Each structure stands twice: as C-alpha cells, then as structure tokens.
Amino acid sequence: MSSENGLEQAEAKMRDAGQPEEAIRAFANAYRRLESGDEAMLPSADLEPAGDVPTLDELPESGGHALDRVAVVKLNGGLATSMGLRSPKSLVQAKDGRSFLNIIIGNTLALRARYGVRLPLVLMNSQATRADTLEALDSHPDLDTGLPVHFLQSMEPKLEAESLAPVSWPSDPSLEWCPPGHGDVYGSLRSSGMIDALLEDGFRFAMISNADNLGAMVDARIASHLERGDIPFLMEVVEGTEADRKGGHIARRRADGQLVLRETAQTPDEDQDSFRDYRRWRYYNTNSLWVDLRVLKDTLDRSDGVLELPLIINRKTVDPRDSSSPPVIQLESAMGAAIGSFTGAQLLCVPRTRFVPVKTTDDLLVLRSDVYTLSDEFVVAPLPERADNLPYVELDSKYYKLLDDFEQRFPAGAPSLRDAERLVVHGDVTFGEGVRVRGAVELEVDEPTRIDAGTTLAP
C-alpha cells in the first residue's frame, strides 16, 4: 500500500469521525513532512543563547485591571494513564483532599473576587476527558461567564509503522486514535469557535498551561507586561539546572534572531553534548504561555488554520499497555514550539514555584506533603525555605507507580518531608500516620514492611 493511499484513508477516517477540516489539514501537513523525512533539526551552530531575559520579580505591581482582558486556558486532555488510571488526571486528588481541577477553579474564583474581573476558565478536553470533566464542573455553576467552559482538542489516526496507513484495532477501536500533542491547542481554539467567542467578548490575551501544573497561576503583573509591551506571544521560562538537561530549551536562530524551542528530537547526534549544556542554553520551557488572541487569529487565518510546528514522531504500540501489539506512529507537536511562529515573541524568567508539573507519583507525594501549602485563595506554593531545594523523591516503580498501589502504601497521607533532602524507597513499604523524614533517607526492604505511626526516619 502506498503511503499516499494511507493519507487518503486517514483523511477519510477523520472526516467520518467528525473532525474539523483545520485538524485534517494540519494532520495532512504533518503526514507529508513525515514522508519527506522532515525532522526539523536545529544544529547548535545555527543557534545562539537567548541572552538576558527579564524576570517576574522585576515587573511592576499591577492593580489587576489587565486581567479583565485575560482568559485562562487549561489543557485538560490527559488521562492519568502513566499512573494506571483511565480517568482525567485533573480529577486526581492533588492537595488537602482537593483535585487539581478544584484547586484551579478555586484560584480562578479567588482572583475574580480580588480584582473584580471576569477571568473565564476554559478547558481543552479530549474525547476521553470530556464527560467526566463536564460532570465535575456541574457542581461549580459560579464559574459561568456566559462563555463556553470547554472546547475539544482534535484527534487523529495512529499510523501503522510500516505502511503509514491508519491502524485498525477492532478489539478496542478507541485505541486507533491519538491526540496530536498539545500543539493542537491553537488550531482547536480556532476550529471550535473559541477564539472568536473570546475576542467578541472583549478578551485579548489567553494564558495557556497544563492542568497538572498548579504553579501556573494567572499573574496580573504578566498581563500588564503583555499589554504594555504589545507582546504577541510570551513563554514563561526557568533557569536550567542539571535536572533540566533533557528538557526543551530556548535559543535564537542566528539567521534572523527569532526565538525557537529546541527539544532533544530536534538536536543532531553530534550536538547532544551541547544540548545538555544547561549553563549555555540557560532558559527552559515551562509550558506556560501567554498569547495575544488577535495575533493568533490573524496568524491562523492566513495559514488556513494550520500553524506549522516542528514535527514530533512518537513511536508506540497501538495498545500502549501491550508491547506485543502492532507498532504505530503518532504525529505530534508541542505548543511551546509556536514561539518560532511569532515575530516579537518574548521570554519571562519565573521562579521554580511556577513550574511544578506532576508527572509521576513521586511528584505527587512531594505536592501532597507538608513541603507545600494551599492558601485560602487556592495558591499552591512550597514553604519559603524549600522553594529552591525541594526534596528528591524516588519510589520503587514496582509498588508505587500506579496510583491505587501508591494510595495503599500511604493510607494516612504523605509523610512529613519539610526536613527531608531525599527519600528513596526500594521495595514494598507502607507508611503509617505522622511519619517524618529528616535528611537523606534510603529504604531497602526484601519483604513488605510497615513504618509505624509517628516514626522519624533519618540517615
């Protein structure tokens, strides 16, 4: 079967599933780049460091008036599959018995009350998260601003690795589909009508971030900064550390001075050592972005709804939980890569407290512990003395990777980590109530073990 037939079949499959024409065009664009071998490489020789970047602390205080022209967009399409669940990750308990979504809602309502602004909260759902999330939103009628509370990201066929035809998996047809990465947010904002709805209601900017990063809260100083500088696109970045070496960093193209995001997959083999030099490539993407909706609309209108972003080729099996199922290719893009599409895009260096994504149960344990606090305005923040040195946690993946197993081993909640440097667990350990960890602790057991309530663990 030729790959051209594969593209025709994929386009027909997307139309049959009711996908927007913009999404089909974006998929076809990515498919043709896959065929041509386009890997969007960014050699170090073509780049230079971003240079000095303003910091959030340097921005003047704001009365909050600019927030009345800001909408909050949260990416909510993810299931907690990496933790063994098939439900929205945002509905997982995050802190003090509240889910990620409840904390996001609480903070949005608190900011509305403090500044007297509308501040709509809009979720980008996937087909997989839509129903459960909308049910959860039913208990928050006070969120209503007259605008839609969500829009759907598109979906595209997984491709057979060899033929590049859409894969067939009759035992579970839902596994024949995948999201096109969070770079899809721009096209989906347009195809859903959300951009037009926001602009017509007087909103100029959107802050876009992941629902699992509770540090990504709207800040009036940033909104005023965008308005003052007429900034079309702003990415929040953090200064790199050794832990960020595999993450995406920002650089400038020597040819035209344009800011670009470089990921590992865009780095030639001979430049991998350079890529990991976090002192040279100083600023790293947080996936918290601010965009001028007028500029985004004009940019998308000029390109027929397709924002061509660097292609990410994700190789998996059709059933990600079954390594013996057929190999497939998923065509994806990253939303941060859009920085290369906006002339005049800027960076803002923010504290690490604004970048606390929860990707694993290790991260979740730190968030649930007493290292973090949850304020009356639903601001999640580390203790001031721990802001720059969060404890390192590594739990045995055999016993703690899946959320149900994790919960069973912390039945009374997280241990105290405020005085901990490290907690590494090898084996099956259950923690009683009020356990405290001090310093660097490493536990290794050969059989199931319980730490008694009130125990202090120390080196």
PEBEL-V317485 format. One line per field, one symbol per residue. ss: DSSP state (@ for helix, = for strand, . for the rest). phi: phi as a letter, one per 40 degrees, with the letter a starting at -180 (. if undefined). A space follows every 10 residues. Layout:
ss = ???
phi = ???
This chain:
ss = ..@@@@@@@@ @@@@@@.... @@@@@@@@@@ @@@@@@.... ...@@@===. ....=@@@.. ....@@@@@= ======..=. @@@....=@@ @.===..==@ @@@@@@@@@@ @@@@@..... =====.@@@@ @@@@@@@... @@@......= ==..===.== .....=...@ @@@@@@===. .@@@@@@@@@ @..@@@@@@@ ....====== ..=......@ @@@@@@@@@. ..=======. .@@@....== ===.....== ==.@@@..@@ @@@@@..... ..======== ==@@@@@@@@ @@........ .======... ......==== ==..@@@@@@ @....====. .@@@..=... @@@@@@@@.. .===.....= ==.@@@.... .====.@@@@ ..@@@@@@@. .....===== ======..== =....===== ====....== =....==..
phi = .ccccccccc cccccccgcc cdcccccccc ccccdcgcbf cbcdccbbdc gcbcbdcccc cbcgccccbb bcbbcbcccc ccbgbbbdcc cccbafgbcd cccdcccccc cdccbgbcfc bbbccbdcbd cccccccdcb ccccbgbdca acccbbccbd cccgcccbad cadcccbacc gcccdcccdc ccgcdccccc cgcbbbcbac ccbcccbcbc ccdccccccf ccabbcbbcc bdccdcccbb abcccbgccb bbbdccbddc bcccdccccc ccbbcbgbbb bccccccccc ccbfgbccbd cbcbcabdbc cbcccdcbbb cbabccccdc cbcgcbbbcb cdccbbcbbb cdcccccccc cbbbcccgcc acddcbdbac ccbbbdccbb cccccdcccb cbgcccbcbc cabbbbhbbb bccgcbbbgb bbbbbbadbb ccdgcbcad
